[in-house]
Structure formats: C-alpha cells, structure tokens
Amino acid sequence: MAMSVGSGGGEEKPLSDINTTPLVDVMLVLLIIFLIAVPVVVQTVDLQLPKVAFEPTTTKPENVSLSVTTGSDGACAVFWGMAPVNSSELLDRAVAKLEADIKKAGGVENLKPEDLPEVHIRGDINTPYRCIGGTIYTMQRAGFPKVGFISEPEPGSNPTRL
C-alpha cells in the first residue's frame, strides 16, 4: 500500500488508494501460466464415436436371457429365464449350455461365429454395476463371445440402424 503525503502547502492528508499494480502483475502471470498449461493437460485422441441408435432384437431360441436385479437385502439377484441362480450355478449352466450347442452343431469346427448363442441381459435401472458387471464376466468366462443388453426404447422412437 502506498502513501503519499504531498509537498504543497496546506493541510497534508495521506492518500489511501490501493496500489493495483502487483495485483495486475499476478493476474497476468497466472493468465500466461494457464494459457501454456491447459493445452498440455487437455490431450485428446481423435475418435469417431458411434451414433446412438438401437435395433430390434431378433430372439433366437438358443439365446440365453438373463435378468439382473438387486434383492431386498442388497445382494445381486440373477435369473436365468425365470429361475434364480447364484454365480457358480450361472457359470455351470452357461458352460453346459455352450457345450450342448457345440455338440449339437457337430463340433467347434462346424460352428461359425454367427451360429453361437448370444447372452441378452436385462438389468434393472437401480441395480449397481457390480451385479451386471459380474454377470457379464461370468458369461464371458463361460465362453459366450456375444453379450448384449436389452433396454426399453423411448416411446415414439423409430428403430433404425445407423
């Protein structure tokens, strides 16, 4: 803070104006720092993200339909069709189902990727990710390469493939 007492005659009164020069200096230094630092911090990879769209599901009889929700006690509840299963039963049933489909096709060499059954997961909106993520992990561990989600489209929306 600067103080001026003046040199003229008369009553001398101190000036109490705030010296803003240091404030402006600090602000300019911060501005320069941010102008240099922000482009370094913000690094992006050029991506072409997919357009959001949905397509109606074609349900094949060999597909596996799972429903995932949270029980009243907060534990994950997984249903194969309408039957509740725990994680070990889910893995056992999934492996058995995949082996039966491979045997029915006459072996792995006779199967094409589009012939493999898919897993369709219906997850409740209030279900924590750990429940759905665990179900995905279990089904992929069993050998199912295609795991998808079933959702409810917004009313009045038109299904198109982009």
C-alpha positions in Angstrom: 0.0 0.0 0.0 1.5 3.3 -1.0 1.1 6.5 0.9 1.7 10.0 -0.4 1.9 13.0 1.8 2.2 15.7 -0.8 4.6 18.6 -1.0 2.3 21.5 -1.3 1.2 23.8 1.5 -1.8 23.5 3.5 -3.2 20.6 5.3 -1.4 17.4 4.5 -3.7 14.4 4.2 -2.4 10.9 3.4 -3.7 9.2 0.3 -5.2 5.7 0.9 -5.6 4.4 -2.6 -4.8 0.7 -3.1 -1.9 0.0 -5.4 -3.3 -2.4 -8.0 -0.1 -2.9 -10.0 1.0 -6.0 -8.0 -2.5 -7.5 -8.4 -2.4 -6.9 -12.2 1.1 -8.4 -12.4 0.0 -11.6 -10.6 -3.1 -11.9 -12.7 -1.1 -11.6 -15.9 1.4 -14.2 -14.7 -1.5 -16.6 -13.9 -3.1 -16.0 -17.3 0.2 -16.8 -19.0 0.6 -20.0 -16.9 -2.9 -21.2 -17.7 -2.5 -20.4 -21.4 0.6 -22.6 -21.5 -0.6 -25.3 -19.2 -4.1 -26.0 -20.4 -3.2 -27.3 -23.9 -0.6 -29.6 -22.3 -3.1 -31.1 -19.9 -6.0 -31.5 -22.3 -4.9 -34.2 -24.6 -7.4 -35.9 -26.8 -7.3 -38.7 -29.3 -9.2 -38.2 -32.4 -12.1 -40.7 -32.4 -15.1 -41.3 -34.4 -17.7 -42.3 -31.9 -20.7 -44.4 -33.0 -24.1 -42.8 -33.4 -26.6 -43.7 -30.8 -29.3 -46.0 -32.3 -31.0 -49.2 -31.5 -32.2 -52.1 -33.5 -35.0 -54.5 -32.6 -33.6 -57.8 -31.2 -34.1 -60.9 -33.1 -34.6 -63.6 -30.5 -33.3 -67.0 -31.4 -34.3 -70.0 -29.2 -30.7 -70.8 -28.4 -30.0 -67.3 -26.9 -29.7 -67.0 -23.1 -31.9 -64.5 -21.4 -30.7 -63.2 -18.1 -32.3 -60.7 -15.7 -30.2 -58.9 -13.1 -31.6 -57.0 -10.2 -30.9 -56.3 -6.6 -32.6 -58.3 -3.9 -34.3 -56.8 -0.8 -31.1 -57.5 1.2 -28.9 -55.6 -1.3 -27.4 -58.7 -2.8 -27.3 -59.3 -6.6 -30.1 -61.5 -7.9 -29.6 -63.1 -11.3 -32.4 -65.0 -13.1 -31.8 -67.5 -16.0 -35.2 -67.2 -17.7 -37.4 -67.2 -14.6 -35.2 -69.4 -12.3 -32.9 -67.6 -9.8 -29.2 -68.7 -10.0 -26.1 -67.8 -8.0 -22.8 -67.1 -9.6 -21.5 -70.7 -9.5 -24.7 -72.1 -10.9 -24.7 -69.4 -13.6 -21.2 -70.4 -14.7 -22.1 -74.2 -14.6 -25.3 -73.7 -16.6 -23.6 -71.4 -19.1 -20.7 -73.9 -19.7 -23.2 -76.7 -20.1 -25.4 -74.7 -22.5 -22.4 -73.8 -24.7 -21.1 -77.3 -24.7 -24.5 -78.7 -25.6 -24.8 -76.2 -28.5 -21.3 -77.1 -29.8 -22.1 -80.8 -29.6 -25.4 -80.2 -31.4 -23.6 -78.4 -34.2 -21.2 -81.4 -34.6 -18.1 -79.8 -33.0 -16.3 -76.5 -32.9 -15.1 -76.8 -36.4 -18.7 -76.7 -37.7 -19.6 -73.6 -35.9 -19.5 -70.1 -37.4 -19.4 -67.0 -35.2 -23.0 -66.1 -36.1 -24.2 -69.5 -35.1 -23.1 -69.1 -31.5 -25.8 -68.2 -29.0 -25.9 -64.7 -27.6 -26.5 -63.6 -24.0 -29.2 -60.9 -23.5 -29.0 -59.2 -20.2 -31.9 -57.2 -18.8 -30.7 -55.0 -15.9 -32.9 -53.2 -13.5 -32.2 -49.4 -13.6 -31.4 -49.4 -9.9 -29.0 -52.3 -10.0 -25.4 -51.5 -9.1 -22.8 -52.0 -11.8 -21.0 -54.7 -9.8 -24.0 -57.0 -10.2 -24.3 -56.5 -14.0 -20.5 -56.5 -14.5 -20.2 -59.7 -12.5 -22.8 -61.3 -14.7 -21.0 -60.2 -17.9 -17.7 -61.5 -16.6 -19.2 -64.9 -15.7 -20.8 -65.3 -19.1 -17.6 -64.3 -20.9 -15.7 -66.7 -18.7 -18.0 -69.5 -19.7 -17.2 -68.8 -23.3 -20.0 -66.7 -24.7 -18.5 -64.2 -27.1 -21.6 -62.1 -27.6 -23.1 -60.4 -24.6 -25.6 -57.7 -25.1 -28.1 -55.6 -23.2 -31.8 -55.3 -23.6 -33.3 -51.9 -23.0 -36.6 -50.2 -23.4 -36.6 -47.6 -26.2 -38.1 -44.2 -25.6 -41.8 -44.0 -26.6 -42.3 -42.9 -30.1 -38.8 -43.5 -31.2 -38.2 -45.2 -34.6 -35.7 -48.1 -34.7 -33.2 -47.5 -37.3 -29.7 -48.8 -37.9 -27.1 -46.1 -38.5 
